[in-house]
Amino acid sequence: MLLFNVPRPRSGLAQRRSAKTVAMRSAACVAVLLTTASAQTPGGTSPVGAATRLLDRLGAPVFDERFAAFDHGTDQTRPPRPHRWRTVYGYGGAGSISNRQMSAGSFASDADFAGLIGQKAGPRPLHLDPFLHDRGQLTILAQRTPQTVRPLVWNKPYYGGAITTKFSFTQRYGYFEIEARLPAGKGMWPAFWLMPVDGPWPDTGEIDVFEGLGDPRIVYCTVIAGKLKKTTRVQLAFDASAGFHRYGVLWGAKEIIWFIDRKPVARAPTPPALTRHDGYMIANLAVGGAWGGYPDATTPFPGRYEVRRITAWRHPDP
């Protein structure tokens, strides 16, 4: 991610994720706790078993995307009938890098993106579509940017894609889950996360359900609120690039619990900042940055973040 200082309130996902990367790599200015967990945690009558039983009490989903279709668009403001998925972040307007920047090395593209000449759209789409839709599955691709169009895309060497529910679905508290197969390879950066709909970052907080850094046997689960950050490094009992698995978070007023395949792997007290606003869901595939590094000769292209389902439930203990 870009490593630069910006005054608050910050605008733009790049600035948000940039500051996040700084926090992960330096404890000089923020309180950062990094722990390690295993996805092989047993059930039973322990707190682990109690957490698992909470999921047994979930009701019907309030949001359930199984990708029978892929309704998406690039709305900068909320339209009367929002698309199910928004493929831009919306920060800074259509001519801003913050509208599409995912990392220092990559931007979020889509079929309609024409690049920018200054802050104005180019004359025609660049045909850099990162989305493959088959009935029942959406694949987000990560690709190298063709040299011929790099001047139109902030000279970013890679592109991927992002989908968000900011205009179509928001909720405070609940269980949020993605069923996905993750890309492997240095520089690949898949993520599924929640952001508050209002307020400056990081004061209003952020929940990262998971982030991957190209190692298919490790993911990271994080909560951020102001100067406080807690990240758990989860050692997986499987290769996340070899099959589909479920990555979820139970966000409550008092506690946040992370799950992999419905087994709890991390938990943290809910910061007060994350009790004040609804949140929306984001799934994206970025490439390259200071945290996980950049692709090398061993990195397979295209990277493939394959998603079968994204679902949200109300919290079982409202």
N, C-alpha and C positions, 0 to 999 in steps of 0.2 A: 504494500500500500504506500501511497505518498506520505512522506514524513515531513509535515510542515505545520507550523503553528498558525491557528486562525482564532480570531476573537469570538466569543460567544455573544449572541446565539449563532451557532454554525448553520450554514445552509449547504445542503448537498450531501448525498450518500458518500461520496469520495472522502469528504472531510470527516464524516462520522466514522467511517471504517478506518480512515487514516489514523485518527486519534485512538481508535480501538487497538490498532497494531502497535502504536507507541506504548500503550498501556501494557500490552502483552510482553513487550520486549524490555521494558524498563520499569523498575519499582521506585524510581527516584522521586516521582511526584504523586503517585497514586498508590493506594493499598491494593496489592495484587496477591491472591492466594491461588497457587497451582497445586492441585492434588491429582493423584492417579487412582483410577478405579478399574474394575474388571467387569465385563459384560456377562460373567458367569455367576453372578450373585445368586445364592439360593433363596427360596421362599421360606414358608413356615410361619411361626407365631412371632417372629422378630418384627422390628419396624419395617423391614423389607417386605415381609408377608403382608403387613397392614397396608403398605403402599400399593401392593399388587391388588389387594381386595378393593381398594378405592376404584380401580379401573373396572372391576366387575360390576360396579354400581352405576356405570355410565348409562344414560338414557339414549334416546335416538339422537343421531348427529344433527347439529344445527347447520353445518356446512359439510357437504360431501361431494368432492370432485373425483370422479373416476374416469374422466377424459373420454367420454363417449363422443364429445365434440371439444373443440378448443376455441372458446369465445374470448378474443383478446383484442386489445387496441392500445393506442398511444395517447390517450386523453391526458391533457395537461391540467384540466380542471374537471370537477365531477359533472358528468353529463346527466340529463334527466333519466336515461337508462344506461347505467354503467356496464361496461364489459365485465365479464366474470374475472378476467385477468388483465392487469395493466403491465405493459412490457417496458415501461420507463419508470424511473423513480420520481420524477416530477419536480425536482429541486432546481431552482434557478431559471426555469423556462426551457422551451424547446431548443434554444440556441446555446445552452450552457453545458459545459462538460459534466457538471454535477447531475444533469438529467440522466446520464447514461454510464458514468464512470463506476466501475466495480473494483478496480485495483490499479496500481501503478502501471501494470502491463496490459490491462484489458478494459473493454467497454461492453455494454449491453446493446446488442443489435437486434434487429427484427426485419421482416421482409420489406417494410416500407421505408426503412431508414435510408436517406439519400446523402448522408454525410453533411458536413457544414463547410461553407466558404465564409470565413469570418464567423458571424453568428447567424447566417442565413442558410437555409437548406439548399443542398445541391440540386441540380436540374432533374435528376432521375434517381430511383432507388439503386443502391449499390449491390443488391442481390446477395447480401450477407445474412441470410436467414438462419439463425441457430436452432430453430424449432422443427422437429420432425413429429408429426402427429399421426399415430395409428389409433384406430378405435380401441380405447382402453389403456392407452399409454402415451405420455408426452416425453420426448427425449430432447434435452437441451444439449447442444453441441458446443464444444470449444474448438476453435480453429485458429490457424495463423491468418493474420490480415494480409491480403495481397499487397505487395509493395506499391502497386499503381494507385491504390486508394488511401494509403496511409496519411497523405497530407490532408485528407478530408475527415480523418477520425483521430485527431490529436496525436498523430504518429504512434498510436498504440499498436504494438506488434501482434496482439491477440484479440479475439472477440469471443464472447459467449452470450448468454441470455439470462434474463430475469423475469419473473412473474410475481405480481403482488396483488393483494386483495384490498388495497387501501380504499378504493371506491365501492367495492362490492360487498365486503364483509369485515366487520370489526367486532371485537368482544373483549370484555374484561373478565379474566379468570376462565378456567376451563382446561380441557385436555386437547392438545393440538398435535397432530401426527402426520408424518409423511411415510409412504411406503416406496422405497426407491432402491436402485442399484447405483453405486457410486463409481466415478471414474478413478482409475489408478494412474500414477505417473507423476514425477516431480513437476511442481508448478500448478497442478490441478487443485481448484479450491471450490468444491461444492459446499452449499450451506442451505439450511432451513432455519428461519429465525422470525422473531416477533418484534415489531417496533410500535411504540405508542403513536396515536394519531395526532397528538398535540404536544407542543412544548419543545424547548431546546435540548439537544443532545450534548453531553450525556446525562444531564440533570433528570430527565424524565425516564431514563433507563432503556434497557434492551435485554432480550432473552434470546440466546443462540441455542436452538434445540440441538443442533449439531453443526460442526464445521469439519471438513476433511482437508488434509494437506497433501494428498497424493499417495500416502501410505494406506493401503486398503485394510489394515488391521488396527488403525488408530483413528479416533475422532475426538473432538473437543466440545465440551458443553460449558456454556458461559452465561453469567448474569452480570450486568453492568448497571450501576446507578451512581451518578455523580463521580466521586473519586474512588468509589469502591468497585472492585472487580474480583470475581471468583471464577476460575476456570478449572474444570476437571478433565484431565487427559484419560480417556477411556480405552483400555486395551481390549480389542474385540476378540471373541473366540472364533471368528470366521473371517473370510476374505470378503469385504463389502463390495468388491467389484465382480464377484462370482455369482451373486444372486440377490434377490430382493429381500430387504429387511425393513422393519418399522422403527422409526426414530420419533420419539414423542416427548412432550413435556406437560406436566400437570401444574398449572399456574394457579395458585391459591392466594388468598389474602394474607396468609401467615407463612406459607412455605411453597417453594418450587421444587418439584421432583422430576428428574430426567429419566427416561425409560428407553431401552433398546429391546425390541421384540417383546414389549410389555413387561420387562424386568427392570426394576429401578437400578440405576448406575450412579446417580449423584443427587444431592439435595442441598438446598441453601434456604435460609430465612428470606422471605420476600421483603425487599427494601421498601420503605414507605413510598418512594417515588413510583414504584410499580403497582400502587394501589389506587392511583388517581385518574388513569385514562384507559380507554379501550386500546386494544392493540390489533394490528393487522399482520397477515402472514406474508412472508417473502421466501421464495426459493430461487436460487441463482447459481450459476456456474461461472466463476471468474478464473483468471489465469495469471499467475505471476505476482510476486510481491515480496516484501522484506521478510515476512513471517515464514512462509513455506518455500521461498526461493522461486526461481524461474525454470521453465522446461529445459531439459538437456537432450542429448542424443538418444536417451533411453525412453523419453516420454512419447507415448503413442498418440497420434492425432488421427481423426478427431477424438477429443475427450467426450465421453458420453455419460450424462447424468439422466438416468432413465427413471421416470416417475409414473407409478401406477395409480396412486391415490393420495389425496390430501384431504384431511378430515378434521373437524372441530366438534367438540361436545361441550355442553355446559358442565361446570364443576359439580361433582356429586354431592358436595357439602356447600351449598350456596350461603 
